Amino acid sequence: MSKSTFSIAVKAFIINENKVLLVKRSDEDIHKPGIWEVPGGRLKLAENPFDGLKREVKEETGLILKDVKVIGLNNDIVNTAHFVTIALFSDNFEGEPMVMEPEEITEWRWFPFDSL
């Protein structure tokens, strides 16, 4: 019998001046090497999704999210895994993005919507 994986992730669509913040994953990342994506990560056991997102964004970018709203939910099921991802939105934050986890995130950048 194979093991199954279940996790809940949160992803932040952080908007500033009609641009969205994306982070670039390290080329050594075993799951998503070198890709650009919105900041976020997995919730800890019994963690509130809003608190988890604020924690993940602060760990990855140094930004402090002030207001967060749910904008989507994704439910991915494959042979041995089930992933639920909650997409959240914020345009109310403090600070300037920084690379806080250089072993995981190598760069961040604001992207205009029309360049995505």
Contact map, one row per residue, 1 for C-alpha under 8 A:
11100000000000000000000000000000000000000000000000000000000000000000000000000000000000000000000000000000000000000000
11110000000000000000000000000000000000000000000000000000000000000000000000000001000000000000000000000000000000000000
11111000000000000000000000000000000000000000000000000000000000000000000000000001000000000000000000000000000000000000
01111100000000000000000000000000000000000000000000000000000000000000000000000001110000000000000000000000000000000000
00111110000000000000000000000000000000000000000000000000000000000000000000000001111000000000000000000000000000000000
00011111000000000000000000000000000000000000000000000000000000000000000000000000111000000000000000000000000000000000
00001111100000000000000000000000000000000110000000000000000000000000000000000000011100000000000000000000000000000000
00000111110000000000000000000000000000000110000000000000000000000000000000000000001111000000000000000000000000000000
00000011111000000000000000000000000000011110000000000000000000000000000000000000001111000000000000000000000000000000
00000001111100000000000000000000000000011110000010011000000000000000000000000000000011110000000000000000000000000000
00000000111110000000000000000000000001111000000000001000000000000000000000000000000011110000000000000000000000000000
00000000011111000000000000000000000001110000000000001000100000000000000000000000000000111100000000000000000000000000
00000000001111100001100000000000000001100000000000000000000000000000000000000000000000111100000000000000000000000000
00000000000111110001100000000000000001000000000000000000000000000000000000000000000000001110000000000000000000000000
00000000000011111111100000000000000000000000000000000000000000000000000000000000000000001110000000000000000000000000
00000000000001111111100000000000000000000000000000000000000000000000000000000000000000000010000000000000000001000000
00000000000000111110000000000000000000000000000000000000000000000000000000000000000000000000000000000000000000000000
00000000000000111111000000000000000000000000000000000000000000000000000000000000000000000000000000000000000000011000
00000000000000111111100000000000000000000000000000000000000000000000000000000000000000000000000000000000000001111000
00000000000011110111110000000000000000000000000000000000000000000000000000000000000000000000000000000000000001111000
00000000000011110011111000000000000001100000000000000000000000000000000000000000000000000000000000000000000111100000
00000000000000000001111100000000000111100000000000000000000000000000000000000000000000000000000000000000000111100000
00000000000000000000111110000000000111100000000000000000000000000000000000000000000000000000000000000000111110000000
00000000000000000000011111000000011110000000000000000000000000000000000000000000000000000000000000000000111100000000
00000000000000000000001111101001111110000000000000000000000000000000000000000000000000000000000000000001111000000000
00000000000000000000000111111000111000000000000000000000000000000000000000000000000000000000000000000111110000000000
00000000000000000000000011111001110000000000000000000000000000000000000000000000000000000000000000000000000000000000
00000000000000000000000001111100110000000000000000000000000000000000000000000000000000000000000000000001000000000000
00000000000000000000000011111111110000000000000000000000000000000000000000000000000000000000000000000001000000000000
00000000000000000000000000011111100000000000000000000000000000000000000000000000000000000000000000000000000000000000
00000000000000000000000000001111100000000000000000000000000000000000000000000000000000000000000000000000000000000000
00000000000000000000000010101111111000000000000000000000000000000000000000000000000000000000000000000000000000000000
00000000000000000000000011111111111000000000000000000000000000000000000000000000000000000000000000000000000000000000
00000000000000000000000111111001111100000000000000000000000000000000000000000000000000000000000000000000000000000000
00000000000000000000000111000001111110000000000000000000000000000000000000000000000000000000000000000000000000000000
00000000000000000000011110000000011111000000000000000000000000000000000000000000000000000000000000000000000000000000
00000000000000000000011110000000001111100000000000000000000000000000000000000000000000000000000000000000000000000000
00000000001111000000111000000000000111110000000000000000000000000000000000000000000000000000000000000000000000000000
00000000001110000000111000000000000011111000000000000001100110000000000000000000000000000000000000000000000000000000
00000000111100000000000000000000000001111100000000001001100100000000000000000000000000000000000000000000000000000000
00000000111000000000000000000000000000111110000000001001000000000000000000000000000000000000000000000000000000000000
00000011110000000000000000000000000000011111000000010000000000000000000000000000000000000000000000000000000000000000
00000011110000000000000000000000000000001111111110011000000000000000000000000000000000000000000000000000000000000000
00000000000000000000000000000000000000000111111000010000000000000000000000000000000000000000000000000000000000000000
00000000000000000000000000000000000000000011111000000000000000000000000000000000000000000000000000000000000000000000
00000000000000000000000000000000000000000011111100000000000000000000000000000000000000000000000000000000000000000000
00000000000000000000000000000000000000000011111110110000000000000000000000000000000000000000000000000000000000000000
00000000000000000000000000000000000000000010011111110000000000000000000000000000000000000000000000000000000000000000
00000000010000000000000000000000000000000010001111111000000000000000000000000000000001000000000000000000000000000000
00000000000000000000000000000000000000000000000111111100000000000001000000000000000000000000000000000000000000000000
00000000000000000000000000000000000000000000001111111110000000000000000000000000000000000000000000000000000000000000
00000000010000000000000000000000000000000111001111111111000000000000000000000000000000000000000000000000000000000000
00000000011100000000000000000000000000011010000011111111100000000000000000000000000000000000000000000000000000000000
00000000000000000000000000000000000000000000000001111111110000011000000000000000000000000000000000000000000000000000
00000000000000000000000000000000000000000000000000111111111000000000000000000000000000000000000000000000000000000000
00000000000000000000000000000000000000111000000000011111111100000000000000000000000000000000000000000000000000000000
00000000000100000000000000000000000000110000000000001111111111111000000000000000000000000000000000000000000000000000
00000000000000000000000000000000000000000000000000000111111111111000000000000000000000000000000000000000000000000000
00000000000000000000000000000000000000000000000000000011111111000000000000000000000000000000000000011000000000000000
00000000000000000000000000000000000000110000000000000001111111000000000000000000000000000000000001111000100000000000
00000000000000000000000000000000000000100000000000000000111111100000000000000000000000000000000011110000000000000000
00000000000000000000000000000000000000000000000000000000111111110000000000000000000000000000001111110000000000000000
00000000000000000000000000000000000000000000000000000000110011111000000000000000000000000000111111000000000000000000
00000000000000000000000000000000000000000000000000000100110001111100000000000000000000000000111000000000000000000000
00000000000000000000000000000000000000000000000000000100110000111111000000000000000000000101110000000000000000000000
00000000000000000000000000000000000000000000000000000000000000011111000000000000000000000101110000000000000000000000
00000000000000000000000000000000000000000000000000000000000000001111100000000000000000000111100000000000000000000000
00000000000000000000000000000000000000000000000001000000000000001111110000000000000000011101000000000000000000000000
00000000000000000000000000000000000000000000000000000000000000000011111000000000000000011100000000000000000000000000
00000000000000000000000000000000000000000000000000000000000000000001111100000000000001111000000000000000000000000000
00000000000000000000000000000000000000000000000000000000000000000000111110000000000001111000000000000000000000000000
00000000000000000000000000000000000000000000000000000000000000000000011111000000000001110000000000000000000000000000
00000000000000000000000000000000000000000000000000000000000000000000001111100000000111100000000000000000000000000000
00000000000000000000000000000000000000000000000000000000000000000000000111110000001111100000000000000000000000000000
00000000000000000000000000000000000000000000000000000000000000000000000011111000011110000000000000000000000000000000
00000000000000000000000000000000000000000000000000000000000000000000000001111100011100000000000000000000000000000000
00000000000000000000000000000000000000000000000000000000000000000000000000111111111000000000000000000000000000000000
00000000000000000000000000000000000000000000000000000000000000000000000000011111110000000000000000000000000000000000
00000000000000000000000000000000000000000000000000000000000000000000000000001111100000000000000000000000000000000000
01111000000000000000000000000000000000000000000000000000000000000000000000001111110000000000000000000000000000000000
00011100000000000000000000000000000000000000000000000000000000000000000000001111111000000000000000000000000000000000
00011110000000000000000000000000000000000000000000000000000000000000000000111101111100000000000000000000000000000000
00001111100000000000000000000000000000000000000000000000000000000000000001111000111110000000000000000000000000000000
00000011100000000000000000000000000000000000000000000000000000000000000011110000011111000000000000000000000000000000
00000001111000000000000000000000000000000000000000000000000000000000000011100000001111100000000000000000000000000000
00000001111000000000000000000000000000000000000010000000000000000000011111000000000111110000000000000000000000000000
00000000011110000000000000000000000000000000000000000000000000000000011111000000000011111000000000000000000000000000
00000000011110000000000000000000000000000000000000000000000000000001111100000000000001111100000000000000000000000000
00000000000111100000000000000000000000000000000000000000000000000001111000000000000000111110000000000000000000000000
00000000000111100000000000000000000000000000000000000000000000001111100000000000000000011111100000000000000000000000
00000000000001110000000000000000000000000000000000000000000000000010000000000000000000001111100000000000000000000000
00000000000000000000000000000000000000000000000000000000000000001111000000000000000000000111110000000000000000000000
00000000000000000000000000000000000000000000000000000000000000111110000000000000000000000111111000000000000000000000
00000000000000000000000000000000000000000000000000000000000000111100000000000000000000000001111100000000000000000000
00000000000000000000000000000000000000000000000000000000000001110000000000000000000000000000111110000000000000000000
00000000000000000000000000000000000000000000000000000000000001100000000000000000000000000000011111000000000000000000
00000000000000000000000000000000000000000000000000000000000011100000000000000000000000000000001111100000000100000000
00000000000000000000000000000000000000000000000000000000000111100000000000000000000000000000000111110000000100000000
00000000000000000000000000000000000000000000000000000000000111000000000000000000000000000000000011111100111100000000
00000000000000000000000000000000000000000000000000000000001111000000000000000000000000000000000001111100100000000000
00000000000000000000000000000000000000000000000000000000001100000000000000000000000000000000000000111111110000000000
00000000000000000000000001000000000000000000000000000000000000000000000000000000000000000000000000111111110000000000
00000000000000000000000001000000000000000000000000000000000000000000000000000000000000000000000000001111110000000000
00000000000000000000000011011000000000000000000000000000000000000000000000000000000000000000000000001111110000000000
00000000000000000000001111000000000000000000000000000000000100000000000000000000000000000000000000111111111100000000
00000000000000000000001111000000000000000000000000000000000000000000000000000000000000000000000000101111111100000000
00000000000000000000001110000000000000000000000000000000000000000000000000000000000000000000000000100000111110000000
00000000000000000000111100000000000000000000000000000000000000000000000000000000000000000000000011100000111111000000
00000000000000000000111000000000000000000000000000000000000000000000000000000000000000000000000000000000001111100000
00000000000000010011110000000000000000000000000000000000000000000000000000000000000000000000000000000000000111110000
00000000000000000011110000000000000000000000000000000000000000000000000000000000000000000000000000000000000011111011
00000000000000000111000000000000000000000000000000000000000000000000000000000000000000000000000000000000000001111111
00000000000000000111000000000000000000000000000000000000000000000000000000000000000000000000000000000000000000111111
00000000000000000000000000000000000000000000000000000000000000000000000000000000000000000000000000000000000000011111
00000000000000000000000000000000000000000000000000000000000000000000000000000000000000000000000000000000000000111111
00000000000000000000000000000000000000000000000000000000000000000000000000000000000000000000000000000000000000111111
